[in-house]
Amino acid sequence: MEYCDFDSFFCPPAEYRPRPLWFWNSAGRRLSGIRGEGIREIMTRSVRESRYAGFGILPEWLDGYMSDTYLDLYGQALETARQLGIKMCLYDENGFPSGSAGGLLAEKYPNDTMKRLDKEELEVSGPCAVDFLLRPGKDAQYIGAVLFETNTKKRINISERFLPDAQERLTASFSVPAGQWKIMAFFVRKDGYDRVDYLDQSAVLHLLALTHEAYYKKFSEFFGGIIDSAFYDEPMLYQAKGRTWTGSFNRLFQKRYGFDPITLYPALWYDIGEETASARNALFGFRTELFSEHYIKAMNDWCNKHGILLTGHMDQEENTNPVYTCGDLMKIFQYQDIPGIDEIMFCDRAIKAYKIVSSAAYNWDKPLVMTEVYGAMGEEMGISVLYKDIMNQFVRGINYVVPHAVWYHDGEGVSFPPELSYRSEKYAAALPAYSDFTARVGLLLRGGRHVADLGVLYPIDSLKAETSFDSCDPYYGNKPAGIDYMELGHWLVTELRRDFTFLHPETLAARCTADGGSLTLQNPVNWETYRVLIIPGGSTISVRVMQKVKDFYDCGGRVIFTSRLPEQAAEPGFDPVVRKLVRSILENSSGSAGKAAFVAEADYGGLAAVLSEFLKLPDVALDAPAPLPGGSLGYLHKQKKNRNIYYFANSSEQAVSCPVTLRGKIKDPWFWDPHTGTRSQADCFYSEKNGISVTAVTLELPPVRSIFLIENGG
């Protein structure tokens, strides 16, 4: 629905209402604790009393997962959903994380489980003769070997020197030249973890056969109707000691890029000289491609073939460096219908990552952005946090709400409270109004065109270049020096109150055009035009991206570098070109060019001054103090059917009364209140600044309150 009339806003359709995860839990995790009458009662009362519009059934490690009994109970839930006129989301695992089919994959296809990359290494001083004996074991696949000189960084492919013997060992005898050498042999081993080899397409197809296909075989009549989506939960690459790999990696890499990558492998552990950054970008980048294409895309393709959409989210999205956890938090959503994120444990844990996920949706032109929210925040969370947390997400682009959670048993094994159901003494009375509120916001914020003045490069090339195996805890990742994009994005939204979009390097290079001092993201629906491009701190940038930055600057664009200037190219051999392009921008060598500046690390005052100079008339200006206690004041601007829609949210504990200046003449603006479903005409004043029409209104927001300003909204 691109735009809605007021009647739809007052009483929003069911498709926009929250659809919680529904844990099928029981004492001892016994399937026998789940009964048909309980299923019907919980679903009926959740719809009528909490105003929920569907569920994603999450079996909480039940003992009879995917058994006939389990599927019969699932069928009763689907029939009840049909009677109630609600939708169901197919959660794809017995508990979480997704990828094991409740242990069925390891049982039926033991070779399809997760694998890791290992190395065996020997240091020698040449010249010398070497006899090298390896005992890799039966679960290990030898994939190659490299001779690496640690001073000169010379690397020699010696893969064919190692030959198997009758005892399943590998032996090699050869002469080592003068120098300090590492003999490095590489193996892919089964890790023992029962999740699927996410990088192997055939393994993922086996997983789909055990889960999605099994559901479809039993319930095909519900797909594309009652079942409208599927949900995966927290797959990760940081298992397998952070070295998740697959046996076909080299073959597939060579097929795509035309060369054997084995001589790049030392860069996964060591500095290999000038090629370190490009080697890591090549290897970690291709690992992300395999994860994205063979797991995410394979699931998405299956879902679309069977009439449903795919959503879900990664694990540890809030980590600064996603290379260990999912590879590339933006790239993976290129192949997913509904990008998603998880907010668990406490309010604002993932607040710096919301914009990455919503920006992925903007980059790849996807109308929905999902949040699984409130998990493990505890019963002490409070009603205000119920609103505060989701409002912070709405102003950052989230528009599809999956509350965590409803339980089958409210007193047996509730492991991740709060329980957001009609049974909750604390939350039950608040849920109907909350459901109405989130539906009204979703109705207006889904789809359309996002409007933002600022484009910010997502520095994934720097993150890959600064990542190596065994150098830090893979669960938490590492934060390379000078990488400031998350803090920068958070500051832009909360302190300066200037909205932006993270631009993936692929998007910036291939889908953005520079003309007349503007940079335009060329999407059919979500086309965005940026007046300022920010290159956050980082060591490495693609030469294609850097050339696009230079094109934007040359046509009059404004460019800001922060914290750390890029010095290396993501592609081999282009470091001097990158450095030359950066210098040519900052030295303002072209008389007809735009403006550029470098802002030192963490100097947000300096950045604010530069932005004020580069963009004197922002799209939205909120004249209110910052910071605010316990929250922030933010906004989101969208255009739908040529109407301007502004969402303002005050998540703080302080009432806000402030003037708002909007670029352009906003015709007949009205306030629409998503909390009450009421509306009122906005008093506005029109004027001109620098020859441009502007609209001024006054914003009045109590603590933890939000409002829409709708053009032609009477």
CORPE-V267908 format. One record per run of one state. SS is the DSSP state (h for helix, s for strand, l for the rest). FROM is the first residue (numbers start at 0). LEN is the number of residues. Records with the same first field share a line. If there is no record, write none. Layout:
SS: FROM-LEN, FROM-LEN
This chain:
l: 0-5, 10-3, 16-3, 24-2, 29-1, 33-2, 50-3, 59-8, 84-2, 91-12, 108-1, 113-1, 134-5, 149-5, 157-1, 161-1, 164-5, 190-5, 196-4, 210-1, 223-3, 235-4, 242-1, 245-3, 257-3, 268-4, 305-3, 314-16, 335-2, 344-9, 363-5, 375-3, 381-1, 394-5, 407-20, 445-3, 450-3, 457-2, 465-19, 496-3, 503-1, 515-2, 521-6, 530-1, 535-4, 541-1, 554-3, 562-5, 569-5, 586-8, 599-4, 614-5, 622-5, 628-2, 631-1, 640-2, 650-5, 663-6, 673-4, 681-2, 689-2, 701-3, 710-4
h: 5-5, 13-3, 26-3, 30-3, 35-15, 67-17, 103-5, 109-3, 158-3, 200-10, 211-11, 239-3, 248-9, 260-8, 272-33, 330-5, 353-10, 378-3, 382-12, 427-18, 459-6, 484-12, 504-7, 542-12, 574-12, 603-11
s: 19-5, 53-6, 86-5, 112-1, 114-20, 139-10, 154-3, 162-2, 169-21, 195-1, 222-1, 226-9, 243-2, 308-6, 337-7, 368-7, 399-8, 448-2, 453-4, 499-4, 511-4, 517-4, 527-3, 531-4, 539-2, 557-5, 567-2, 594-5, 619-3, 627-1, 630-1, 632-8, 642-8, 655-8, 669-4, 677-4, 683-6, 691-10, 704-6
